[in-house]
Amino acid sequence: MWKQSRLSLGVLCALAWTAPMFAHHGSGISYDMEHLWTTKATVTEFKYANPHPWLEFDRVNDKGEKEHWTAELITNPTFLLRAGWTKARSLEALKPGTVVELTLGTARVGGLNGCIRTIRSETGELLLRWEERIRGAQATITGKIGGRRIKAIMYAP
């Protein structure tokens, strides 16, 4: 009896310890990434946070009405940092009032929420692009560090 209780307790502890690993959502589950759309947007706030940075923005819909959206970036701060996009640089590039072009998938539950796959500056410069592959995914972030153009690519199996 005691051995069964200890075994059960051990199994419960192992499950509780591994639960956070399975708690993270997949972008394809939470967002409709099969029907991406592009919009011109004005940044109202950028949050450089784990597990995904968030961008709040305003856009004008087809009826001419202003909408306030919240969307997460498909990548994470660690990858942004590796590509030279520090928190300070990201906050400066995406400060309130900045006009960008976004390509995103809408949340499957509806509302004004989404997942950003591509960000372009008002001048058309590619800031973030995420490409899915048959065997994994690739994220590409471009930028400049010390006047030198860089391109960082991250592959996920």
N, C-alpha and C positions, 0 to 999 in steps of 0.2 A: 504494500500500500504506500509506504513512504517513498519507494523508488518511483512509483507511478506519479506521485505528486511532484517529486523533484523533476522528473522528465517533463511533465506537463508545464511546470513553471519554467523550465529551460526553453521549451518550445515557444511559450508565450513571450518570454523575454526576447528570443531571437526574432519573432515576428514583429514585436514592437520596435526593435532596433532597426529592422529593414523597412518598415512601413514608409518612412520618409522618402526612400529611394523610388517608391512606386507612386508617390503622391503627385509628382510633377506631371502636368498635362502635356499632351502632344499637340503641336500647332494644328495638325490635320484633324484632330478630334474636336478641338474647341473652335476652330475657325474654318471657314469655307475657302481653302487655299486652291481649289480647282477653278473658282470663278473670281479671279483677281480683277480689280478695277483701279483706275488711276484718277487722282484728283489734285487740284491745286489747293494748297492749304496754308494757313497762317498759324505759326507756332504760338501757343499761349503758355505752355510750360513743358519742360523736359526734365524727367526724373531719371538720373543715372543710378539705377538700383538693381539688385539681384532679385529674382533670377533673370529678369529681363528689364532693360530700360523701358520707360513709358514716355510717350509723347502725347500731349494734349494739344488739340488744334481746332481751329474753326475753318469751315468750308461753306461754300454756297451751293445748295442743291439745285436740281433742275427747275424748281419752282421759284428760284431766286431767294429762298429763305436761308438764313444763316443757321448752321448746325454746329454744335460743339461735340467733338469726338474725343475719345480716349483710345489709344492703341499701343500695344507693346511691340517692341522691336523683336524680330525673330531670333536675333543673336543675344549675347550676354556681355556684361561689362568686361569680363576677362578677355574675350576675343577683341572687343573694342580697344582695350588697353594694348594688347599685342600688336594691333595695327596702328598704334600711335594716337588713338583717340582717347586721351586721358579724360578724366571727369571735367577738368577745367576747359579743355579744348572742346569737348562735346557740348558743354553748357554754353560756351561762347558761340559755336557754330549753329546751335539750335535755340538761341535765346528768343524770348517772346518778341513777336513782331516779324520774325524771319519768315519769308515766303519760300515754300518748298513744293516739290511735286512728289506725291506719295503713291506707291502701288501697294495695295493691301487686300487682305481677305477679311470679310465681315464675320463677326461672331455668329456662330450657329444658333445661339439663343436669341438673336436679334438685338435691337438697341443700337446705339451709336458707339460701338466698340469694334475693334479690329486688331489685326496682326500685320505689321508693316514688313513688306518684303524688299522694297526699294525706296531709297530717298535720293532725290536729286535737288541740287541747289536751284535757285531762281535762274541762274545762268546755264543750267543744264548739266553741271558737273555731278558725276555719280559719286555719292557719299557712301551708300550702302546698297549691296545687292546680294540676295540669297538665291542660290540655284540648287534645285533638287536633282539628284542623280538616281538612276535605277538602283544602284547599290550604295545608298547613303546620300549625303548632302554636302554641298560646298557653299561656303559663305565667302564673299569677297568684299573687302573694305579697302577703299583707296583713300589716299590723302597725301599731305606733304609734311615732311619733318625737316626743319632746317633748310627749306628751299628745295629739298630733294623729293621727288615724287616716289611714293611707295605703294605697293599693292600687297596686301596680306590675304592669303587664302587658307581656309580651315576646312578640312575634310572630316566628316563623321561617317564611320562605317555603317 
